[in-house]
């Protein structure tokens, strides 16, 4: 079921017009007007965020020049499911238009996910999170490696990896990336921080309008401090164990409780002995 994977994903990604005409059996010369209210959004659409200003511009363009490129839908029993053209459909709804020009296919619904992914992977205006989700889905749907995908979409393996890593960020940070409040340059620096530091740096980027370079310097300091703290913790543990060993050799029964040293003083002689040792230190 679905797209013929024997053709190769590269072929599909390379020419969307051919994908639509062959995979959906479309004739570009046969378009019809269909009711906007009967069109349902593709549930597999990777794009989740639509810039209102851009939609306003598109609506004004459609109002002035008409719809240049028809949307593409699949015919269902009592409705149509959108395959491509959600921005155009949203613009039509904003204008209050009742009907929209469309290319209609009666292909099976299994194609929806793959077509939406391939159609969107070519869009230059996908936000980084949408692009990351598209990469993730393509890897899963086609069972390919990051190296394969990098070759197919003409990106470096590092670019694919860095984009996918954005999905490890907190959902609130991802939302800020989607809204354009944090750039991808900022975002890739945040990957790997604990959630507390991530939130703190995110707030600083927005509140203090930090540049990518400034953000990088701050994050570097945080990571260096974590390394120093780790080294200090390791040294602390080593010295603590040595101290306990030393005290045990002096017949003091003691144990460690987190960062506390507990010495059992069972009689007056033990107390006097400990006192003498401390006085010698002074």
ABEGO torsion letter per residue (X at the ends): XEBBAAAEAAAAAABAAAAAAAAAGBBAABBBBBBAAABBBBAABABABBBAAAAAAAAAAAAAAEBABBBBBBBBAABBBBABGAAAAAAAAAAGBABBBBBBBABBAAAAAAAAAAAAAABAABBAAAAAAAAAAAAAAAGBBAAAAAAAAGBBAAAAAAAAAAAABBAAAAAAAAAGABBAAAAAAABGBBAAAAAAAAAAAAAAGBBAAAAAAAAAAAAAAAAAAAAAAAAAAAAAAAAAAAAAAAGBBBBBBEABBBBBBABAAAAAAAAAAAAAAX
